Amino acid sequence: MAGSRVAAVLATGLYFGEGPRWHEDRLWFSDFYDHAVKTVDLDGRVEVVLRVDGQPSGLGWLPDGRLLLVSMLERKVLRRDADGLAEHADLSQVATFHTNDMVVDEHGRAYVGNFGFDLHTFEREKGGRALYTEPLPPTADLARVDLDGSVHVAAEGLRFPNGAVITPDGRTLVVGETLGRRLTAFDVGDDGTLTNRRVWAALGRRLPDGICLDADGHIWVANPIAPECYLVSEGGEVVDVVATDQRCYACMLGGPDGRHLFMLTAAASDPDIASASRTGHVLVATVDVPHAGRP
């Protein structure tokens, strides 16, 4: 199973790509240390569509088509209006460290994760063993931003809430808890509230970073500590693996029929390393089951 699929390099020259989304026949993503939102088409042509003063991460779109993006260091969600970027929401009352990935539902509600603590300093102090060292670092709350920009705590006590997906019916949200080594599901209420928290999949020694959902209800997971992107079913069975050239930090299904699996890789996520050279790549592989749900 592992490595049975071949991932081709679609684009190089990135610092650190995150938040991939298939939109308007292109893959959109953030490049942290280029301070830019970029796109790449299926021919590998990369275009900068937006310069961002801060460090962009998660991406999504409002029902009227305006782009939302997470500004990590500011702990804000920004909105791209006709005359430029504007503040959509200030998450500083919820986020206790850098904000990160985001999923936006059909109503324009955004669910945004945050680190919860200074991950990279903690890792350095622990000699790179932070992911398995006791005591575990602080937890973080998942934020919900409503269409009017109001901010709410959607879920408390998550271990580094990261990539998230929403099922096609809009009734279930699944978020990757990177330091919890699990995917955690919630029921989504009519008003966007999250209830019935449960473990969707325990991942053992694998970790979740960015995730995306397929039409079989399985979830592709980028593994930030190994060169792979793996497909997991509810309950935790790994049913497919794509080998990558470097550690894999994000993934997205897209392409004309939704069967292109895009994977963002880099040599490391440590800011000092990732910002020093352009090791980031976009890979692509063809899979059997197409995209479903959001993002």
C-alpha positions as CSV (number, residue, x, y, z in Angstrom):
1,M,0.0,0.0,0.0
2,A,2.6,2.6,1.1
3,G,4.2,4.4,-1.8
4,S,2.0,2.5,-4.3
5,R,0.9,5.8,-5.9
6,V,3.3,8.1,-7.7
7,A,3.4,11.8,-6.8
8,A,4.8,14.1,-9.4
9,V,6.3,17.5,-8.6
10,L,4.0,20.2,-10.0
11,A,5.8,23.3,-8.7
12,T,8.9,24.2,-6.7
13,G,10.4,27.4,-5.4
14,L,8.1,27.9,-2.4
15,Y,9.2,28.7,1.1
16,F,6.4,26.9,3.0
17,G,3.0,26.3,1.4
18,E,-0.2,25.9,3.5
19,G,-4.0,26.0,3.1
20,P,-4.4,24.5,-0.4
21,R,-7.8,25.0,-1.9
22,W,-9.1,24.1,-5.4
23,H,-11.0,27.2,-6.7
24,E,-11.7,28.5,-10.1
25,D,-9.7,25.8,-11.9
26,R,-6.5,26.5,-9.9
27,L,-5.0,25.4,-6.7
28,W,-4.8,28.4,-4.3
29,F,-2.4,28.3,-1.3
30,S,-0.5,30.5,1.1
31,D,3.3,30.7,1.1
32,F,4.2,31.8,4.6
33,Y,7.5,33.4,4.2
34,D,6.8,34.9,0.8
35,H,3.9,36.7,2.5
36,A,1.7,35.8,-0.4
37,V,-1.3,33.9,-1.6
38,K,-0.5,32.1,-4.8
39,T,-2.1,29.8,-7.3
40,V,-0.8,27.0,-9.5
41,D,-2.5,25.5,-12.5
42,L,-2.2,21.9,-13.8
43,D,0.7,23.0,-16.0
44,G,2.7,24.1,-13.0
45,R,2.4,27.8,-13.6
46,V,2.6,29.6,-10.3
47,E,1.1,33.1,-9.9
48,V,1.1,35.5,-7.0
49,V,-2.5,36.8,-6.6
50,L,-2.1,38.7,-3.3
51,R,0.7,40.1,-1.2
52,V,0.1,40.0,2.5
53,D,2.1,42.1,5.0
54,G,1.8,39.3,7.6
55,Q,2.0,35.6,7.4
56,P,-1.0,34.1,5.6
57,S,-2.3,30.6,6.3
58,G,-5.9,29.1,5.9
59,L,-8.0,30.2,3.0
60,G,-11.7,30.2,2.2
61,W,-14.5,32.1,0.4
62,L,-17.6,33.8,1.6
63,P,-20.9,33.1,-0.2
64,D,-20.5,36.3,-2.2
65,G,-17.1,35.1,-3.5
66,R,-14.8,37.3,-1.4
67,L,-11.7,35.6,-0.2
68,L,-11.0,35.1,3.5
69,L,-7.5,34.4,4.8
70,V,-5.9,33.8,8.2
71,S,-3.2,36.3,9.2
72,M,-1.2,34.1,11.6
73,L,0.9,36.5,13.6
74,E,-1.9,39.1,13.9
75,R,-4.4,36.5,15.0
76,K,-6.9,37.8,12.6
77,V,-9.1,36.7,9.7
78,L,-8.7,39.1,6.8
79,R,-11.2,39.7,3.9
80,R,-10.3,40.7,0.4
81,D,-12.7,43.4,-0.7
82,A,-12.7,45.2,-4.0
83,D,-10.4,47.9,-2.6
84,G,-8.0,45.6,-0.8
85,L,-7.7,43.7,2.4
86,A,-9.8,44.5,5.4
87,E,-10.1,43.0,8.9
88,H,-12.9,40.5,9.0
89,A,-12.4,39.2,12.6
90,D,-10.0,39.7,15.5
91,L,-9.3,36.3,17.1
92,S,-6.9,37.5,19.9
93,Q,-9.5,36.8,22.6
94,V,-9.7,33.2,21.6
95,A,-6.3,32.3,20.1
96,T,-3.5,32.0,22.6
97,F,-0.7,31.8,19.9
98,H,-0.5,31.9,16.1
99,T,-3.8,31.3,14.2
100,N,-3.5,28.7,11.5
101,D,-5.8,26.7,9.3
102,M,-9.5,27.4,8.6
103,V,-12.5,25.9,7.0
104,V,-15.4,28.1,5.8
105,D,-18.9,26.6,5.5
106,E,-21.7,27.3,3.0
107,H,-23.1,30.1,5.2
108,G,-19.8,31.9,5.4
109,R,-19.0,30.8,9.0
110,A,-15.3,30.2,9.5
111,Y,-13.7,27.8,11.9
112,V,-10.1,28.7,12.8
113,G,-7.5,26.8,14.8
114,N,-4.5,28.1,16.6
115,F,-1.3,26.7,18.0
116,G,-2.2,27.4,21.7
117,F,1.5,27.9,22.6
118,D,4.9,28.6,21.1
119,L,5.4,25.2,19.3
120,H,8.8,25.8,17.8
121,T,10.4,27.2,20.9
122,F,8.9,24.3,22.9
123,E,10.3,21.8,20.4
124,R,13.8,23.3,20.5
125,E,13.8,23.2,24.3
126,K,12.7,19.5,24.2
127,G,15.3,18.6,21.6
128,G,12.7,18.0,18.9
129,R,10.7,15.6,21.1
130,A,7.8,17.8,21.9
131,L,5.3,15.6,20.1
132,Y,5.7,12.7,22.5
133,T,7.1,14.4,25.7
134,E,5.1,14.5,29.0
135,P,3.7,16.8,30.2
136,L,1.9,17.7,27.1
137,P,1.9,21.4,26.1
138,P,-1.2,23.6,26.6
139,T,-4.4,23.1,24.6
140,A,-6.1,25.6,22.3
141,D,-9.7,26.6,21.5
142,L,-11.2,26.4,18.1
143,A,-12.8,29.7,17.0
144,R,-15.9,30.3,15.0
145,V,-16.3,33.5,13.1
146,D,-19.8,34.2,11.9
147,L,-20.7,36.0,8.7
148,D,-20.9,39.4,10.5
149,G,-17.3,38.9,11.9
150,S,-18.4,38.1,15.4
151,V,-16.0,35.6,17.2
152,H,-17.1,32.7,19.4
153,V,-15.4,29.8,21.0
154,A,-16.5,26.8,19.0
155,A,-14.7,24.0,21.0
156,E,-12.3,24.1,24.0
157,G,-9.3,22.1,25.0
158,L,-8.0,20.8,21.6
159,R,-4.5,19.7,21.2
160,F,-3.3,22.0,18.4
161,P,-6.4,22.2,16.2
162,N,-5.2,22.2,12.6
163,G,-6.8,21.2,9.3
164,A,-10.6,20.8,9.3
165,V,-13.3,19.5,6.9
166,I,-17.1,19.8,6.8
167,T,-19.2,17.0,5.3
168,P,-21.3,17.7,2.2
169,D,-24.5,17.9,4.3
170,G,-22.9,20.5,6.5
171,R,-23.8,18.6,9.6
172,T,-20.4,17.2,10.7
173,L,-17.0,19.0,11.2
174,V,-13.8,17.0,11.6
175,V,-10.7,18.7,12.8
176,G,-7.2,17.3,13.1
177,E,-5.6,17.6,16.6
178,T,-2.0,17.5,15.6
179,L,-0.6,17.0,19.1
180,G,-3.5,14.7,20.0
181,R,-2.6,12.4,17.1
182,R,-6.3,12.1,16.2
183,L,-9.2,13.4,14.1
184,T,-12.0,14.7,16.2
185,A,-15.6,15.1,15.0
186,F,-18.5,17.4,16.0
187,D,-22.1,17.7,15.1
188,V,-22.8,21.2,13.5
189,G,-25.9,22.9,14.6
190,D,-28.1,25.2,12.5
191,D,-26.4,28.2,14.1
192,G,-22.9,26.8,13.7
193,T,-22.5,25.5,17.3
194,L,-20.5,22.3,17.7
195,T,-21.7,19.5,19.9
196,N,-21.2,15.7,20.4
197,R,-17.5,15.8,20.4
198,R,-16.0,12.4,19.6
199,V,-12.8,10.8,18.3
200,W,-13.3,10.1,14.6
201,A,-10.0,8.4,14.1
202,A,-7.0,7.7,16.5
203,L,-3.9,7.9,14.4
204,G,-1.3,6.2,16.6
205,R,2.3,7.4,15.7
206,R,1.0,9.3,12.7
207,L,0.1,13.0,13.0
208,P,-2.5,15.1,11.2
209,D,-1.7,18.5,9.7
210,G,-3.8,19.6,6.7
211,I,-6.7,17.3,5.7
212,C,-9.4,16.9,3.0
213,L,-12.4,14.8,2.5
214,D,-13.3,12.4,-0.3
215,A,-16.7,11.2,-1.6
216,D,-16.4,7.8,0.3
217,G,-16.2,9.7,3.6
218,H,-12.5,9.0,4.0
219,I,-10.0,11.7,4.9
220,W,-6.7,12.4,3.3
221,V,-4.2,13.5,5.9
222,A,-0.8,15.3,5.5
223,N,1.8,13.9,7.9
224,P,4.1,16.7,9.2
225,I,6.6,14.2,10.6
226,A,7.0,11.9,7.6
227,P,7.2,12.0,3.8
228,E,3.6,10.8,3.2
229,C,0.0,11.7,2.7
230,Y,-2.3,9.0,4.0
231,L,-6.0,8.2,3.6
232,V,-7.9,7.1,6.8
233,S,-11.4,5.9,7.3
234,E,-13.6,6.7,10.3
235,G,-12.3,4.5,13.1
236,G,-8.6,4.9,12.1
237,E,-7.9,2.4,9.4
238,V,-5.3,3.6,7.0
239,V,-6.6,2.6,3.5
240,D,-4.1,4.3,1.2
241,V,-0.7,6.1,1.3
242,V,1.0,8.4,-1.1
243,A,4.8,8.7,-0.6
244,T,6.0,12.3,-0.9
245,D,9.5,13.8,-1.4
246,Q,9.6,15.6,1.9
247,R,7.5,16.0,5.0
248,C,3.9,16.7,4.0
249,Y,2.1,19.6,5.6
250,A,-1.1,20.1,3.7
251,C,-3.3,18.4,1.0
252,M,-6.3,19.1,-1.1
253,L,-8.4,17.2,-3.7
254,G,-9.2,19.1,-6.8
255,G,-8.7,19.2,-10.6
256,P,-11.4,18.8,-13.3
257,D,-12.9,15.7,-11.7
258,G,-11.8,16.2,-8.1
259,R,-9.3,13.3,-8.3
260,H,-6.1,15.2,-8.3
261,L,-4.5,15.0,-4.8
262,F,-2.3,18.0,-4.3
263,M,0.2,17.9,-1.5
264,L,2.4,20.7,-0.1
265,T,5.8,19.6,1.2
266,A,8.9,21.2,2.7
267,A,12.2,20.3,4.3
268,A,11.0,21.5,7.7
269,S,8.3,23.6,9.5
270,D,10.7,25.4,11.9
271,P,10.5,29.1,10.9
272,D,14.3,29.6,10.9
273,I,14.8,26.7,8.5
274,A,11.7,27.2,6.3
275,S,12.2,30.9,5.8
276,A,15.9,30.5,4.9
277,S,15.5,28.7,1.6
278,R,12.8,27.7,-0.9
279,T,12.5,24.0,-0.3
280,G,8.7,24.0,-0.6
281,H,7.0,22.0,-3.4
282,V,3.6,21.2,-4.7
283,L,3.1,17.6,-5.6
284,V,0.2,15.9,-7.3
285,A,-1.1,12.4,-7.7
286,T,-4.2,10.9,-9.2
287,V,-6.5,9.0,-6.8
288,D,-9.7,6.9,-7.3
289,V,-12.3,8.8,-5.2
290,P,-13.0,12.5,-5.8
291,H,-13.3,15.4,-3.5
292,A,-16.3,16.0,-1.3
293,G,-17.4,18.6,1.3
294,R,-15.5,21.6,2.4
295,P,-12.9,23.0,1.9
